[in-house]
Amino acid sequence: MASAFRRPAVRRALFAAASGLAASAVILPQSNSRLRADAVIATPLSLPIPPRHPPPTARAQQIARLGSDEFDLLVIGAGASGAGVALDAAARGLKVALVERDDFSCGTSSRSTKLVHGGVRYLEKAFWNLDYEQYKLVKEALAERATFLTIAPHLSFALPIMVPVYTWWQIPYYWAGTKAYDLLAGRENMASSFFMTRSAALDMFPLLKPDDLKGGIVYYDGSHNDARMNVSLALTAADNGAVVLNHMEITELTKDPATGAINGAVARDTDGGFYDKIPISAKVVVNATGPFTDAIRKLDTPVAVDIVAPSSGTHLILPDYYCPSSMGMIDPQTSDGRVIFFLPWQGQTLAGTTDAPTAVAKDPVPTEEEIDWILKEIRGYLSSDITVKRDDVLAAWTGIRPLVRDPAAKSTESLVRNHLVTVSESGLVTVAGGKWTTYREMAQDTVDACVTKFGLTPKAPCSTKTLLLNGAHGYRSTLHVHLIQAYGIETDIAKHLAANYGDRAYDVLELCSKPAGRWPVTGLKLAENYPYVDGEIKYAVRNEYARTAIDVLARRTRLAFLNYKAALESLPMVIDVMGDELAWDKARKEKEWTSTVKYLHSMGLPADQNWTRAQVEAGALNKLH
């Protein structure tokens, strides 16, 4: 028998029989030949659901600790760099407080190009300009890219990006450039770049201009959900013992009257204003406020010379048909020499970015000139029979990249391309510059400087290179299938929850409503055609420190970044659920409505009408084009 089983024909027959039995076991009885699609999984299967994760320390307890404990590090600013510093220090066993006047990732860190990359265009500039700083930035970022995708597998993934080629000489040029990019990544390289034929390029990008197209060069980088990555960093810092507070503004830096050295700060609660002046005692204060770096530096030294050179970058969200879901595209030869990316992101198409000097603003509004420039460039490399309209823009936003000048440099005009860590005479540590991909390296350098300069004593070595972020511990690529089988939810919802919450997706679904007699059996969608569900609102409040409707719509979900109209339509539900969770009164709900509509103006919502809740609930937005 054993020898017979080794025969390939016998093995195939047994396998086929077993497969047939397995298949027949799941065929549902039916009274006619047409089986309803939803009948297959309308009733959730009885699968074991992992135990719930406990929520982080309550906000009130965090505030109490903020005013009573003495910290090794007080980190101001909870963007990528600030949250990274807090996590790095907490992972070493230092006592850390992280405060943010608005919300985690409220500024630059939620308005990026969503790439985890070394920067192939920076490598080109480094080569032609013999710029060693650019080269170092690319090499550092490529090393960090691999770490990024390892510690947050649910939030980041590899993405092939094509460079369309329209002249023969570009083929060896771009091929050599991408191969140099691969070589620089070394063992951490994702996959080898390759040439794509003309027919393959058009199959992948049907809207691409076919005239004179020779093919495409494809290389690999990473993509991620930047705001949720930032939230995960802050939550992981809290998991490691840090005091983490958003909506907490630093109004003053305190100093030892005898030495003039900074020994803490004074904070003000901006969420309801219940705590006006909270004294914070800290051995070291770290300024990680991105574009607002100089404002904190002037709390220390009012006459400090500005070191931030802010640059604006505008991005557009277009319908999904503009870009395939599995590959992005880069146009390296725009009309003025800037670069435009065309990337799949959260089920839509992201296009951008611009690069222009700007003034620092809290919620910068993209100008029509910037939007028109991006649309014009898009029209230039899409087929002539495709009409790219202004109405195709579902959302638009502007981020501010805080390039910095080294205050110790001889030339004040030279900008630092990588990050910069400086210490003032009174001891304020400032970290600025850099990019999303290198947040961990920035954090490590900053904490190393604090330990060395101020004699701090870590209880453990730095371990963030392998430290899995919040949600990644039990993540697996088949997670969405388990969610479908356990909760009876739609595939798009399951994939969304798995990709944005990792193993915490179970916790989110346990908070979803379960309407009787409807399909799907778990969860109510916030907006039609988007996978966000009501349980995410409760989870954001209870487990992710969301305090405003903007926190939920812009940074816990990404609906405001994907479609300003859908975000406005879902605002009544968000306010109602958050109101129940946080005991908001009528005045607070009205304030939330007003502030959220104002915020959506910075995301592309036309500002010529002040939308009321009554108008939205009556369907007035259906007339908006």
MOHU-V378885 format. One record per residue. OMEGA is omega in whole degrees, 0 to 359 (none if undefined). BURIAL is b if it has 9 or more other C-alpha atoms within 8 Angstrom, else e. D_FIRST is the distance of its C-alpha to the first C-alpha in whole Angstrom. Layout:
omega=OMEGA burial=BURIAL d_first=D_FIRST
omega=OMEGA burial=BURIAL d_first=D_FIRST
This chain:
omega=181 burial=e d_first=0
omega=180 burial=e d_first=4
omega=178 burial=e d_first=5
omega=182 burial=e d_first=5
omega=181 burial=b d_first=6
omega=180 burial=e d_first=9
omega=183 burial=e d_first=10
omega=183 burial=e d_first=13
omega=180 burial=e d_first=14
omega=180 burial=b d_first=11
omega=180 burial=b d_first=12
omega=180 burial=e d_first=15
omega=179 burial=e d_first=14
omega=179 burial=e d_first=13
omega=179 burial=e d_first=16
omega=179 burial=e d_first=18
omega=179 burial=e d_first=17
omega=179 burial=e d_first=18
omega=179 burial=e d_first=21
omega=178 burial=e d_first=22
omega=180 burial=e d_first=22
omega=181 burial=e d_first=23
omega=182 burial=e d_first=26
omega=182 burial=e d_first=27
omega=183 burial=e d_first=27
omega=177 burial=e d_first=30
omega=182 burial=e d_first=32
omega=176 burial=e d_first=35
omega=182 burial=e d_first=37
omega=183 burial=e d_first=40
omega=177 burial=e d_first=42
omega=186 burial=e d_first=43
omega=181 burial=e d_first=41
omega=181 burial=e d_first=43
omega=179 burial=e d_first=41
omega=183 burial=e d_first=44
omega=184 burial=e d_first=43
omega=181 burial=e d_first=44
omega=185 burial=e d_first=42
omega=183 burial=e d_first=39
omega=179 burial=b d_first=40
omega=177 burial=b d_first=43
omega=182 burial=b d_first=42
omega=176 burial=b d_first=41
omega=181 burial=b d_first=38
omega=178 burial=e d_first=38
omega=177 burial=e d_first=37
omega=179 burial=e d_first=38
omega=182 burial=e d_first=41
omega=179 burial=e d_first=42
omega=180 burial=e d_first=46
omega=174 burial=e d_first=49
omega=178 burial=e d_first=50
omega=178 burial=e d_first=54
omega=178 burial=e d_first=57
omega=179 burial=b d_first=59
omega=183 burial=e d_first=62
omega=183 burial=e d_first=65
omega=182 burial=e d_first=67
omega=178 burial=e d_first=70
omega=177 burial=e d_first=69
omega=179 burial=b d_first=68
omega=179 burial=b d_first=72
omega=178 burial=e d_first=73
omega=181 burial=b d_first=71
omega=183 burial=b d_first=73
omega=185 burial=b d_first=76
omega=184 burial=e d_first=76
omega=169 burial=e d_first=73
omega=186 burial=b d_first=74
omega=171 burial=b d_first=72
omega=181 burial=b d_first=71
omega=166 burial=b d_first=70
omega=181 burial=b d_first=72
omega=179 burial=b d_first=70
omega=181 burial=b d_first=72
omega=184 burial=b d_first=70
omega=168 burial=b d_first=66
omega=183 burial=b d_first=65
omega=183 burial=b d_first=63
omega=181 burial=b d_first=65
omega=178 burial=b d_first=66
omega=177 burial=b d_first=63
omega=178 burial=b d_first=61
omega=181 burial=b d_first=64
omega=181 burial=b d_first=64
omega=180 burial=b d_first=60
omega=181 burial=b d_first=60
omega=179 burial=b d_first=63
omega=179 burial=b d_first=61
omega=177 burial=b d_first=58
omega=178 burial=b d_first=60
omega=177 burial=b d_first=62
omega=179 burial=b d_first=65
omega=194 burial=b d_first=67
omega=168 burial=b d_first=67
omega=179 burial=b d_first=69
omega=181 burial=b d_first=68
omega=181 burial=b d_first=70
omega=185 burial=b d_first=70
omega=178 burial=b d_first=73
omega=181 burial=b d_first=71
omega=175 burial=b d_first=68
omega=176 burial=b d_first=65
omega=184 burial=b d_first=64
omega=184 burial=b d_first=67
omega=185 burial=b d_first=69
omega=188 burial=b d_first=67
omega=175 burial=b d_first=64
omega=186 burial=b d_first=63
omega=183 burial=b d_first=65
omega=177 burial=b d_first=63
omega=176 burial=e d_first=61
omega=180 burial=b d_first=58
omega=169 burial=b d_first=57
omega=193 burial=b d_first=55
omega=174 burial=b d_first=56
omega=180 burial=b d_first=58
omega=182 burial=e d_first=60
omega=179 burial=b d_first=60
omega=175 burial=e d_first=63
omega=178 burial=b d_first=65
omega=178 burial=b d_first=63
omega=178 burial=b d_first=65
omega=179 burial=b d_first=68
omega=181 burial=b d_first=68
omega=185 burial=b d_first=67
omega=181 burial=e d_first=70
omega=184 burial=e d_first=72
omega=185 burial=e d_first=71
omega=182 burial=b d_first=71
omega=179 burial=e d_first=69
omega=176 burial=b d_first=69
omega=180 burial=b d_first=67
omega=180 burial=b d_first=65
omega=180 burial=b d_first=64
omega=180 burial=b d_first=64
omega=182 burial=b d_first=61
omega=179 burial=b d_first=59
omega=182 burial=b d_first=59
omega=179 burial=b d_first=58
omega=177 burial=b d_first=55
omega=181 burial=b d_first=54
omega=180 burial=b d_first=55
omega=181 burial=b d_first=53
omega=177 burial=b d_first=50
omega=181 burial=b d_first=50
omega=183 burial=b d_first=52
omega=180 burial=b d_first=48
omega=185 burial=b d_first=46
omega=178 burial=b d_first=48
omega=185 burial=b d_first=49
omega=180 burial=b d_first=46
omega=186 burial=b d_first=46
omega=185 burial=b d_first=50
omega=183 burial=b d_first=49
omega=178 burial=b d_first=47
omega=181 burial=b d_first=47
omega=173 burial=b d_first=49
omega=181 burial=b d_first=49
omega=183 burial=b d_first=53
omega=171 burial=b d_first=54
omega=180 burial=b d_first=58
omega=184 burial=b d_first=59
omega=182 burial=b d_first=60
omega=174 burial=b d_first=63
omega=186 burial=b d_first=65
omega=183 burial=e d_first=63
omega=180 burial=e d_first=64
omega=183 burial=b d_first=63
omega=178 burial=b d_first=59
omega=181 burial=e d_first=60
omega=181 burial=e d_first=62
omega=179 burial=b d_first=60
omega=180 burial=b d_first=57
omega=180 burial=e d_first=58
omega=181 burial=b d_first=59
omega=176 burial=b d_first=56
omega=175 burial=b d_first=54
omega=177 burial=e d_first=57
omega=177 burial=b d_first=56
omega=183 burial=b d_first=52
omega=181 burial=e d_first=53
omega=179 burial=e d_first=56
omega=177 burial=b d_first=53
omega=182 burial=e d_first=51
omega=182 burial=e d_first=48
omega=181 burial=e d_first=48
omega=183 burial=b d_first=48
omega=180 burial=e d_first=46
omega=183 burial=e d_first=45
omega=175 burial=b d_first=47
omega=183 burial=b d_first=50
omega=177 burial=e d_first=50
omega=178 burial=b d_first=51
omega=182 burial=b d_first=51
omega=180 burial=b d_first=52
omega=182 burial=b d_first=55
omega=179 burial=e d_first=52
omega=179 burial=b d_first=50
omega=179 burial=b d_first=53
omega=174 burial=b d_first=54
omega=181 burial=e d_first=51
omega=181 burial=e d_first=50
omega=183 burial=b d_first=54
omega=182 burial=e d_first=55
omega=184 burial=b d_first=59
omega=178 burial=b d_first=59
omega=184 burial=b d_first=62
omega=184 burial=e d_first=61
omega=177 burial=e d_first=64
omega=180 burial=e d_first=64
omega=180 burial=b d_first=61
omega=182 burial=b d_first=59
omega=180 burial=b d_first=56
omega=173 burial=b d_first=55
omega=183 burial=b d_first=54
omega=174 burial=b d_first=52
omega=186 burial=b d_first=52
omega=168 burial=b d_first=50
omega=179 burial=b d_first=52
omega=175 burial=b d_first=51
omega=181 burial=b d_first=53
omega=173 burial=b d_first=53
omega=192 burial=b d_first=55
omega=183 burial=b d_first=58
omega=180 burial=b d_first=60
omega=174 burial=b d_first=56
omega=180 burial=b d_first=56
omega=177 burial=b d_first=59
omega=179 burial=b d_first=59
omega=176 burial=b d_first=56
omega=180 burial=b d_first=57
omega=180 burial=b d_first=60
omega=178 burial=b d_first=58
omega=174 burial=b d_first=56
omega=177 burial=b d_first=59
omega=177 burial=b d_first=60
omega=180 burial=e d_first=57
omega=171 burial=b d_first=58
omega=181 burial=b d_first=61
omega=168 burial=b d_first=63
omega=185 burial=b d_first=66
omega=184 burial=b d_first=65
omega=168 burial=b d_first=68
omega=182 burial=b d_first=68
omega=179 burial=b d_first=72
omega=188 burial=b d_first=74
omega=173 burial=b d_first=76
omega=182 burial=b d_first=78
omega=185 burial=e d_first=82
omega=170 burial=e d_first=83
omega=181 burial=b d_first=82
omega=183 burial=b d_first=84
omega=175 burial=b d_first=85
omega=184 burial=b d_first=86
omega=182 burial=e d_first=90
omega=186 burial=e d_first=91
omega=184 burial=e d_first=89
omega=180 burial=e d_first=88
omega=178 burial=b d_first=84
omega=180 burial=b d_first=82
omega=178 burial=b d_first=80
omega=184 burial=b d_first=79
omega=175 burial=b d_first=80
omega=184 burial=b d_first=81
omega=178 burial=b d_first=78
omega=178 burial=b d_first=79
omega=180 burial=b d_first=77
omega=178 burial=b d_first=76
omega=181 burial=e d_first=74
omega=176 burial=e d_first=77
omega=182 burial=e d_first=79
omega=182 burial=e d_first=79
omega=187 burial=e d_first=79
omega=181 burial=e d_first=82
omega=179 burial=e d_first=82
omega=178 burial=b d_first=80
omega=181 burial=b d_first=80
omega=178 burial=b d_first=77
omega=182 burial=b d_first=78
omega=177 burial=b d_first=75
omega=181 burial=b d_first=76
omega=175 burial=b d_first=75
omega=182 burial=b d_first=75
omega=178 burial=b d_first=73
omega=181 burial=b d_first=74
omega=190 burial=b d_first=71
omega=173 burial=b d_first=72
omega=182 burial=b d_first=71
omega=183 burial=b d_first=74
omega=181 burial=e d_first=76
omega=185 burial=b d_first=76
omega=178 burial=b d_first=80
omega=178 burial=e d_first=81
omega=178 burial=b d_first=79
omega=180 burial=b d_first=81
omega=168 burial=b d_first=84
omega=178 burial=b d_first=84
omega=181 burial=b d_first=84
omega=185 burial=e d_first=87
omega=182 burial=e d_first=88
omega=181 burial=e d_first=90
omega=179 burial=e d_first=86
omega=181 burial=e d_first=86
omega=177 burial=e d_first=83
omega=182 burial=b d_first=80
omega=173 burial=b d_first=78
omega=187 burial=b d_first=78
omega=178 burial=b d_first=76
omega=183 burial=b d_first=74
omega=175 burial=b d_first=73
omega=182 burial=b d_first=70
omega=178 burial=b d_first=69
omega=176 burial=b d_first=66
omega=170 burial=b d_first=65
omega=181 burial=b d_first=63
omega=179 burial=b d_first=62
omega=186 burial=b d_first=59
omega=185 burial=b d_first=56
omega=178 burial=e d_first=56
omega=185 burial=e d_first=58
omega=176 burial=b d_first=55
omega=184 burial=b d_first=51
omega=187 burial=b d_first=49
omega=181 burial=e d_first=47
omega=175 burial=b d_first=50
omega=179 burial=b d_first=54
omega=177 burial=b d_first=57
omega=174 burial=b d_first=60
omega=184 burial=b d_first=63
omega=185 burial=b d_first=65
omega=176 burial=e d_first=68
omega=186 burial=b d_first=70
omega=181 burial=e d_first=73
omega=174 burial=e d_first=75
omega=177 burial=e d_first=72
omega=184 burial=b d_first=70
omega=175 burial=b d_first=66
omega=174 burial=b d_first=65
omega=177 burial=b d_first=61
omega=192 burial=b d_first=59
omega=170 burial=b d_first=56
omega=181 burial=b d_first=54
omega=177 burial=b d_first=54
omega=177 burial=e d_first=54
omega=178 burial=e d_first=53
omega=178 burial=b d_first=56
omega=177 burial=b d_first=58
omega=179 burial=b d_first=60
omega=178 burial=b d_first=63
omega=20 burial=b d_first=65
omega=171 burial=b d_first=67
omega=179 burial=b d_first=70
omega=184 burial=b d_first=72
omega=176 burial=e d_first=76
omega=183 burial=e d_first=78
omega=174 burial=e d_first=79
omega=179 burial=e d_first=80
omega=178 burial=b d_first=78
omega=183 burial=e d_first=78
omega=178 burial=e d_first=76
omega=183 burial=e d_first=74
omega=182 burial=b d_first=75
omega=178 burial=b d_first=75
omega=180 burial=b d_first=74
omega=177 burial=e d_first=77
omega=178 burial=e d_first=77
omega=179 burial=e d_first=78
omega=179 burial=b d_first=74
omega=180 burial=b d_first=72
omega=180 burial=b d_first=74
omega=180 burial=e d_first=73
omega=179 burial=b d_first=70
omega=179 burial=b d_first=69
omega=180 burial=e d_first=72
omega=178 burial=b d_first=69
omega=179 burial=b d_first=66
omega=184 burial=b d_first=68
omega=181 burial=e d_first=68
omega=170 burial=e d_first=65
omega=182 burial=b d_first=63
omega=184 burial=b d_first=64
omega=180 burial=e d_first=67
omega=176 burial=e d_first=66
omega=178 burial=e d_first=65
omega=178 burial=e d_first=68
omega=187 burial=e d_first=67
omega=174 burial=e d_first=70
omega=180 burial=e d_first=71
omega=178 burial=e d_first=70
omega=183 burial=e d_first=66
omega=181 burial=b d_first=67
omega=177 burial=b d_first=65
omega=178 burial=b d_first=66
omega=179 burial=b d_first=68
omega=179 burial=b d_first=69
omega=173 burial=b d_first=70
omega=181 burial=b d_first=69
omega=178 burial=b d_first=72
omega=184 burial=b d_first=70
omega=171 burial=b d_first=72
omega=185 burial=b d_first=73
omega=173 burial=b d_first=75
omega=178 burial=b d_first=78
omega=181 burial=b d_first=78
omega=179 burial=e d_first=81
omega=182 burial=e d_first=82
omega=180 burial=e d_first=81
omega=180 burial=e d_first=84
omega=180 burial=e d_first=84
omega=181 burial=b d_first=84
omega=184 burial=e d_first=82
omega=179 burial=e d_first=79
omega=177 burial=b d_first=76
omega=182 burial=b d_first=73
omega=175 burial=b d_first=70
omega=186 burial=b d_first=68
omega=184 burial=b d_first=68
omega=175 burial=b d_first=71
omega=180 burial=b d_first=72
omega=178 burial=e d_first=76
omega=180 burial=b d_first=78
omega=181 burial=e d_first=81
omega=180 burial=e d_first=84
omega=173 burial=b d_first=84
omega=177 burial=b d_first=80
omega=178 burial=b d_first=78
omega=180 burial=b d_first=75
omega=173 burial=b d_first=74
omega=185 burial=b d_first=71
omega=180 burial=b d_first=71
omega=179 burial=b d_first=70
omega=182 burial=b d_first=66
omega=184 burial=e d_first=64
omega=186 burial=b d_first=61
omega=184 burial=b d_first=58
omega=183 burial=b d_first=60
omega=184 burial=b d_first=61
omega=177 burial=b d_first=59
omega=176 burial=e d_first=61
omega=181 burial=b d_first=64
omega=181 burial=b d_first=63
omega=179 burial=b d_first=62
omega=181 burial=b d_first=65
omega=181 burial=b d_first=68
omega=175 burial=b d_first=66
omega=179 burial=e d_first=67
omega=179 burial=b d_first=70
omega=180 burial=b d_first=71
omega=183 burial=b d_first=69
omega=186 burial=e d_first=71
omega=188 burial=e d_first=75
omega=173 burial=e d_first=75
omega=177 burial=e d_first=73
omega=183 burial=e d_first=71
omega=178 burial=e d_first=68
omega=179 burial=b d_first=64
omega=181 burial=e d_first=62
omega=176 burial=e d_first=59
omega=177 burial=e d_first=58
omega=185 burial=b d_first=58
omega=187 burial=b d_first=54
omega=178 burial=b d_first=54
omega=180 burial=e d_first=52
omega=184 burial=e d_first=49
omega=179 burial=e d_first=51
omega=182 burial=b d_first=49
omega=179 burial=b d_first=51
omega=180 burial=b d_first=51
omega=186 burial=b d_first=49
omega=191 burial=b d_first=46
omega=181 burial=b d_first=45
omega=184 burial=e d_first=42
omega=175 burial=b d_first=42
omega=186 burial=e d_first=39
omega=179 burial=e d_first=38
omega=184 burial=e d_first=36
omega=183 burial=b d_first=39
omega=178 burial=b d_first=41
omega=177 burial=e d_first=38
omega=180 burial=e d_first=38
omega=178 burial=b d_first=41
omega=184 burial=b d_first=41
omega=183 burial=b d_first=38
omega=188 burial=b d_first=40
omega=179 burial=b d_first=44
omega=182 burial=b d_first=43
omega=179 burial=b d_first=45
omega=184 burial=e d_first=46
omega=182 burial=e d_first=44
omega=178 burial=e d_first=47
omega=181 burial=b d_first=48
omega=180 burial=b d_first=45
omega=179 burial=b d_first=45
omega=182 burial=b d_first=49
omega=179 burial=b d_first=48
omega=184 burial=b d_first=45
omega=183 burial=b d_first=47
omega=180 burial=b d_first=50
omega=182 burial=b d_first=50
omega=183 burial=b d_first=46
omega=175 burial=b d_first=45
omega=180 burial=b d_first=48
omega=177 burial=b d_first=47
omega=180 burial=b d_first=46
omega=179 burial=b d_first=50
omega=183 burial=b d_first=51
omega=177 burial=b d_first=49
omega=180 burial=e d_first=50
omega=180 burial=b d_first=54
omega=173 burial=b d_first=54
omega=181 burial=b d_first=55
omega=182 burial=e d_first=53
omega=180 burial=e d_first=55
omega=173 burial=e d_first=54
omega=178 burial=e d_first=53
omega=176 burial=e d_first=52
omega=359 burial=e d_first=50
omega=188 burial=b d_first=49
omega=180 burial=b d_first=49
omega=171 burial=b d_first=50
omega=172 burial=b d_first=53
omega=179 burial=e d_first=56
omega=175 burial=b d_first=56
omega=182 burial=b d_first=59
omega=179 burial=b d_first=60
omega=178 burial=e d_first=58
omega=177 burial=e d_first=56
omega=190 burial=e d_first=55
omega=182 burial=b d_first=53
omega=184 burial=b d_first=55
omega=188 burial=b d_first=55
omega=179 burial=b d_first=57
omega=179 burial=b d_first=55
omega=179 burial=b d_first=56
omega=180 burial=b d_first=60
omega=180 burial=b d_first=59
omega=180 burial=b d_first=57
omega=180 burial=b d_first=59
omega=187 burial=b d_first=62
omega=189 burial=b d_first=60
omega=186 burial=e d_first=58
omega=173 burial=b d_first=59
omega=175 burial=b d_first=63
omega=183 burial=b d_first=64
omega=181 burial=e d_first=68
omega=177 burial=e d_first=69
omega=178 burial=b d_first=68
omega=177 burial=b d_first=68
omega=183 burial=b d_first=65
omega=187 burial=b d_first=63
omega=185 burial=b d_first=63
omega=191 burial=b d_first=64
omega=172 burial=b d_first=62
omega=161 burial=b d_first=59
omega=179 burial=b d_first=58
omega=187 burial=b d_first=59
omega=179 burial=b d_first=61
omega=180 burial=b d_first=64
omega=184 burial=b d_first=63
omega=184 burial=b d_first=61
omega=184 burial=b d_first=63
omega=179 burial=b d_first=67
omega=178 burial=b d_first=67
omega=178 burial=b d_first=64
omega=180 burial=b d_first=65
omega=179 burial=b d_first=68
omega=181 burial=b d_first=67
omega=184 burial=b d_first=65
omega=178 burial=b d_first=67
omega=179 burial=b d_first=68
omega=181 burial=e d_first=65
omega=180 burial=b d_first=65
omega=181 burial=b d_first=68
omega=181 burial=e d_first=68
omega=179 burial=b d_first=65
omega=178 burial=b d_first=66
omega=177 burial=b d_first=69
omega=182 burial=e d_first=68
omega=188 burial=e d_first=66
omega=178 burial=e d_first=69
omega=178 burial=e d_first=71
omega=173 burial=b d_first=73
omega=184 burial=e d_first=77
omega=181 burial=e d_first=78
omega=180 burial=e d_first=80
omega=178 burial=e d_first=77
omega=178 burial=b d_first=75
omega=177 burial=e d_first=77
omega=179 burial=e d_first=78
omega=179 burial=b d_first=74
omega=183 burial=b d_first=74
omega=183 burial=e d_first=77
omega=180 burial=e d_first=76
omega=177 burial=b d_first=72
omega=177 burial=b d_first=74
omega=179 burial=e d_first=76
omega=181 burial=b d_first=73
omega=173 burial=b d_first=71
omega=178 burial=b d_first=74
omega=179 burial=b d_first=73
omega=176 burial=b d_first=70
omega=179 burial=b d_first=71
omega=179 burial=b d_first=72
omega=186 burial=e d_first=76
omega=185 burial=e d_first=79
omega=177 burial=e d_first=81
omega=177 burial=e d_first=80
omega=185 burial=e d_first=80
omega=176 burial=e d_first=77
omega=179 burial=e d_first=77
omega=180 burial=e d_first=75
omega=179 burial=e d_first=76
omega=181 burial=b d_first=76
omega=182 burial=b d_first=72
omega=178 burial=b d_first=71
omega=177 burial=e d_first=73
omega=182 burial=e d_first=71
omega=181 burial=b d_first=74
omega=179 burial=b d_first=72
omega=180 burial=e d_first=70
omega=182 burial=e d_first=74
omega=180 burial=e d_first=73
omega=none burial=e d_first=72
